[in-house]
Amino acid sequence: MSIYSRLIIFAFLLLTAGPLLSQVKVEVTDGTISEYNLAVSPVHTSEKELNELSSNITKAMEMAFNLTGFFNVLDSRSFLEKPQTKVNEIDFKTWMNVSAKGLIKGYLKGGAKPELELYFFDVAEGKKILQKTYKASPKMLKKAAYRFVNELVYLLTGEEMTFMFSRIAFVEKKKGMYSIITMDFDGSNKKIVHSSKKILLLPEWSADGKKIFFTSYEKNNPNLYSIDVRSKRIRLVSSYEGLNTSATAHPDGKNIALRLSKDGNAELYMLDTVSGKLKRLTRNMAIDTAPSFSPDGKEIAFVSNRSGNPHIYRVWTNNTSRVERLTVQGKYNQDPDYSPDGKYIAFTGRDEFYNFDIFIFNISTRVISRVTQKQSKNETPSFSPDSKLLVFSSNRKGHNAIYLSNVKGDKQVMVYYGNGEAITPAWSPQVIK
């Protein structure tokens, strides 16, 4: 959408939906809208062959609205009005009776390219605020519904939610096979990028989102490779003797940071993937590992046990003698990941009960907040490209699966549960179209 078109829509909303916008705006507190109850009426279709698609679209919107942290999505079992009710026949009193402040209505029609109509209403005013019609393949209609969610959230709050148009990579170990898998943020559109009987470790996206770096033991040494997500072409990136692991992409698209043990100890290095030029970043008798670039590429968060136990540190790339310890709480902190907005570092920490959980370090305030607690083992967090959500691995359902959470931790959902162990997820660094 052009800036001009967005301004026109926003001006229209100011004229037609002033009470709703002002109500929503004043209730935004710490990234949430207190008690804004949203009803998502099940998308209606009169065609049996579209029943599954309409159900999937409804569930997708419910999950997306819930994850934004701005809405309390109401239980559809409480709804008094039938989904097939036409928009000009809506009885807004019935929606007020179930405490809805906002209402989503949807209708799905058939054809070679099904047509999806979506509406948003302010219940108290009985006004239509947003209307969109999408005509696309069944596969693309769910993404169209996400565009509706994103546009509505932006119009009401000014917040962009690009996580809905990104992908997640992870490793799944199943029956002696290792696979690097990518999927849409909600667990759909799963694709196996690479499989091997040899160990595959730590997938990480390139800065442009077109390649994935990973470590493989296929040559009997833990070498670092990259794979083009579309063509599946594999390229050897680093094959020094010993460990070649934990790649993180510099925003310039050319350099990466990684852990090497070629000199006997695990240290951090910067590698120019075009020229092969190598720059050493850390010099310490301790183990330094798990680097993560800041969004401007000037800093790297990493893990070191130089204080005795693993903790989160950062080093400045233009002055490698400048190293700062960030975490002092806890006795075992690992897996740091910079948020794309540069405000936070997510990490895995072991608490006083020896459980691994997800935490967030606020860089400006130095305050640590907890995302997971008493939910079995939770590890390897990775921020969404808009810094709104985290993806991580958890074994709370018996074996490791992939979960999403907002940064507060009060909205969590499982998006992938396979037959194997799904570990070390990494969120794509930008919108994948």
Secondary structure, DSSP 8 states (H G I E B T S, - for coil): --HHHHHHHHHHHHHH-HHHHHHHHHTEETTEETT-EEEE---B-S-GGGHHHHHHHHHHHHHHHHHHSS-EE--GGG--S-TT--GGG--HHHHHTTT-SEEEEEEEE-SSS-EEEEEEEETTTTEEEEEEEEE--HHHHHHHHHHHHHHHHHHHHS---GGGG-EEEEEEEETTEEEEEEEETTS-S-EEEEEESS-EEEEEE-TTSSEEEEEE-TTSS-EEEEEETTT--EEEEE--SS-EEEEEE-TTSSEEEEEE-TTSS-EEEEEETTT--EEE----SS-EEEEEE-TTSSEEEEEE-TTSS-EEEEEETTEEEEEEE---SSS-EEEEEE-TTSSEEEEEEE-TTS-EEEEEEETTT--EEES--SSS-EEEEEE-TTSSEEEEEE-TTSS-EEEEEETTSS-EEEEE--SSEEEEEEE-SS---
